[in-house]
């Protein structure tokens, strides 16, 4: 008997995500706890780079869950910033799920939305555990693309109380589109949003700062006046000078993983020869097993664990099969 194989397209992924906000939040939380408890396998990511296209890359993120539910898989995600100029998303991806026992692939799922959503939920999960109650005066966002939008949407769904939102992007049109997207999707925050044309001013004012750029090297340094107790979600990973990290609390998703690909933590580790500036992981944060200096900013730098993608993809696969929304490929294996 041949194993079954299914395709799950973007619209089905979107529908399942939209109907299961609270469940997905809990799944991401559980994945981090499983990682903290060493109940998963999450090898390093693998980077495919182009010699003639330095801004583009494709990354493979394999992972498996070794207990309920047992599943394995891999995300294959391409990043090409030039896509935006021709009306395409920067990122495109597929996720392949494998049966844990036989190793056979069981599904191919559109992965770019899964990747964006798991990134947003992991960022908000960290913020939820760093800022209590969930209230902030000024939220600053540098880089106003798809990831930033999903983080703000998740903050809204998690019922954050935000007084002001300041946007900065090298392309001001992207910030205007960001506001339009909030309005289009009835996320009632647009009356609190303003656009700043100097990122230094935005950094200086932000209590919660979200970095979601495609920067390849740091641009935020000691000349920026970061608030003493600011929370920085360093999603794009390469915006901050090493000196900023050394002067701050640092939370990562995985210490070994983050020390690759010239991320800001990796640059700090190379410059200072150690990882002593890392206070702990998001798993530590969730389980309250972390000590932070309240007189320093706190920087959260999540490299992006494949286990988050596989966890969410498996949930979407189960829901899609249950509702008969996936596309079966008969005799795929002959």
C-alpha positions, 0 to 999 in steps of 0.5 A: 500500500502506497503512502498518501501524499497531499498538497495544501495551497496558500488559501487553505493555509490562510483560512486555517490560520485565521480561524485558529489564532489562540491555538497557534499561539499555544502551539508556538509556546509549546514548541519553545518549551519542547525545545527548552526540554530537549524533546525535539531535534533542530539542526542548524539551518543551511544557507544556499547563496548565489555568487552573482546575487548577494542579496538573495539566498535560500535556506533549509530548516530541518526539524523533528518532534520526537514525542506527541505528535511525532513528525519530521520535516523541512522548510525550504525558503527563498529570500529575494528582496528584488521581488518587491519591485516586480510585485512579488513577495520577498519570501517564498517557501514550501514545507515538506512534512515526513511521516516520523516512522517511515520517513515518507513525505506526506505533504507539501504545504505553501510555507511563506505564510507559515514562516511569517506567522510563526515569526510574528507569534514568536516575537509577540510571545517573547514580548508578552513575557517581557512586558506585563501588563501588555501595555506600551506607550510607543511602538516603533517599527523599522521595516514595514513589510509582511513580517512587521504587519503580522507582528502588529496584527498578532499584538492586536489579537493578543489585546495589547494596549498601544498608545502610539505606533511610529513607522520607518522604512527606506521606502516611505510608500511601504509604510503607507501600504502598511497603514492601508493594510491595517485599515483593509483588514479592520485592525483598528490601530491606524489612527495611532500610526505616524510615519517618521523620516528619521530612524534615529528619532523613532529609536529614541522614542520607542518603548517596544522596538521591532526591527524587520529589515533586510539589512545585511550589516548593523546600522544602529550603534552607540549614536542612537539613544535607546531607552534604558528599559526598551524591549527590542525585537531584533527579528531581522537579526543584523541591524544592531552593532555588537556594542549595543548587545554587550550593553543590553540584556540578550534573549535568543531562541537557540544560542548555538543557532544564532552564532552563524551568518553574521547576525548581531549576536554572532558579530558580538561573539566574534568581537568579544570571544564569548557568549557571556552577553546572552542571558538565556533563551525564549524557552527560559523566558517562558519558564521564568528561568532567566535573570534580566537587568531592569536598568538595561534594554532587552534585545530578543534575537530569534534566528528562527527555529525550524521546529516552529515551522514544522509544528505549525505546518503539522497542525495545518496538515491535520486540520486540512485533512480533517476538513478534506481541504488538501489536494491528494496526489494519487500514486505519487510514489508509484 
